[in-house]
Amino acid sequence: YQLGLGGILADDMGLGKTVTTLAFLEHLRVQNKMGQVLIVVPTSLTYNWVSETQRFTPGIPIHIFQSKFQDQALDFMRDNPNCILLTTYGLLQEQAAFFDQVSWQVQVFDEAQNLKNISAKRTTAARQLRARFKVCLTGTPLENHLGEFYSLVDLVVPEALGSLSEFREKYVSPEVLNLEEIRFLRLKTKPLVLRRTKSEILSE
């Protein structure tokens, strides 16, 4: 965040990616640096984020975006300079023009594997949004092929991995991946991806 980059929090499921994110936002809020935060989630997780926010960071105002009440969302953000607007991937795609008019400080994409297809409409909507800092939360940053990983990294740090065509040529198209190229990719993305497994931090 301080470097003006973005990142992927890819901890195992159950290690508290939501709480980690809220702690980060609270750290910004107490310094009055949080600004307007957009959190995009699958519909099923909407109320989980609301309850976690109210439980762990009650000082952060949070509002659920609804298409029919866009004026309410704007009023809420006007009244709360440090706040969270919560929306779903479906609404992000449908109401892209609304979200594009706000100067977001932080954008959080929960269960970010929803954006693994770089050519999908919802991914395009997420990529077009502007923010000082974007972070993806996902326990599975890579499911089927490295092109999905490219989609997430390029969302949070555009052009960090070069052009899509070059990346596909090296990492998606070949029948056999070059081991040196894989090592280089791991080295290059290491500062942008934080992944911890349960076994690694069990003692903590």
Backbone hydrogen bonds, N-H to C=O, Kabsch-Sander energy under -0.5 kcal/mol:
donor,donor_aa,acceptor,acceptor_aa,energy
4,G,1,Y,-1.2
7,G,134,K,-1.9
8,I,192,L,-2.7
9,L,136,C,-3.0
10,A,8,I,-0.8
10,A,194,L,-2.9
12,D,196,R,-2.5
15,L,12,D,-1.6
20,T,16,G,-2.6
21,T,17,K,-2.0
22,L,18,T,-2.4
23,A,19,V,-2.5
24,F,20,T,-1.9
25,L,21,T,-2.3
26,E,22,L,-2.6
27,H,23,A,-2.1
28,L,24,F,-1.6
29,R,25,L,-2.6
30,V,26,E,-2.4
31,Q,27,H,-0.6
31,Q,28,L,-0.7
32,N,29,R,-2.1
33,K,28,L,-2.9
34,M,28,L,-0.5
37,V,83,C,-2.2
38,L,106,V,-2.4
39,I,37,V,-0.5
39,I,85,L,-2.5
40,V,38,L,-0.5
40,V,108,V,-3.2
41,V,87,T,-2.3
45,L,42,P,-2.1
46,T,43,T,-1.5
49,W,45,L,-2.1
50,V,46,T,-1.6
51,S,47,Y,-2.4
52,E,48,N,-2.5
53,T,49,W,-2.3
54,Q,50,V,-2.4
55,R,51,S,-1.9
56,F,52,E,-2.8
57,T,52,E,-0.5
57,T,53,T,-1.9
60,I,57,T,-2.2
63,H,84,I,-2.0
65,F,63,H,-0.6
65,F,86,L,-3.1
69,F,66,Q,-1.3
70,Q,67,S,-0.7
73,A,69,F,-1.4
74,L,70,Q,-2.1
75,D,71,D,-2.7
76,F,72,Q,-2.6
77,M,73,A,-2.2
78,R,74,L,-2.1
79,D,75,D,-2.2
80,N,76,F,-1.3
83,C,35,G,-1.7
83,C,81,P,-0.6
84,I,61,P,-2.6
85,L,37,V,-3.2
86,L,63,H,-3.1
86,L,84,I,-0.5
87,T,39,I,-2.7
89,Y,41,V,-1.1
92,L,88,T,-2.4
93,Q,89,Y,-1.7
94,E,90,G,-2.2
95,Q,91,L,-3.0
96,A,93,Q,-0.8
98,F,95,Q,-0.9
99,F,95,Q,-1.6
100,D,96,A,-1.8
101,Q,97,A,-0.6
101,Q,98,F,-1.2
102,V,99,F,-0.9
104,W,102,V,-1.3
104,W,130,R,-0.7
105,Q,36,Q,-2.7
106,V,36,Q,-1.3
107,Q,133,F,-2.4
108,V,38,L,-2.9
109,F,135,V,-2.6
110,D,40,V,-2.8
110,D,108,V,-0.6
111,E,137,L,-0.6
112,A,109,F,-0.5
112,A,137,L,-2.6
114,N,111,E,-2.0
115,L,112,A,-2.6
116,K,113,Q,-1.5
118,I,116,K,-0.9
120,A,117,N,-1.6
124,T,120,A,-2.3
125,A,121,K,-2.3
126,A,122,R,-2.0
127,R,123,T,-2.5
128,Q,124,T,-1.6
129,L,125,A,-0.8
129,L,126,A,-0.5
132,R,104,W,-1.0
133,F,105,Q,-1.4
135,V,107,Q,-2.5
136,C,7,G,-2.2
137,L,109,F,-3.0
138,T,9,L,-2.0
138,T,136,C,-0.5
148,E,145,H,-1.6
149,F,145,H,-0.6
150,Y,146,L,-2.2
151,S,147,G,-1.8
152,L,148,E,-1.5
153,V,149,F,-2.5
154,D,150,Y,-3.0
155,L,151,S,-1.0
156,V,152,L,-1.8
157,V,153,V,-2.8
160,A,157,V,-2.0
162,G,159,E,-1.4
167,F,163,S,-2.2
168,R,164,L,-2.8
169,E,165,S,-1.9
170,K,166,E,-1.7
171,Y,167,F,-3.2
172,V,167,F,-0.5
172,V,168,R,-1.7
173,S,168,R,-3.3
182,I,178,N,-1.9
183,R,179,L,-2.3
184,F,180,E,-2.2
185,L,181,E,-2.3
186,R,182,I,-2.5
187,L,183,R,-2.3
188,K,184,F,-2.7
189,T,185,L,-2.0
190,K,186,R,-1.1
192,L,189,T,-1.7
193,V,189,T,-1.1
193,V,190,K,-0.6
194,L,8,I,-2.7
195,R,193,V,-0.6
201,I,197,T,-1.5
202,L,198,K,-0.5
204,E,201,I,-1.3
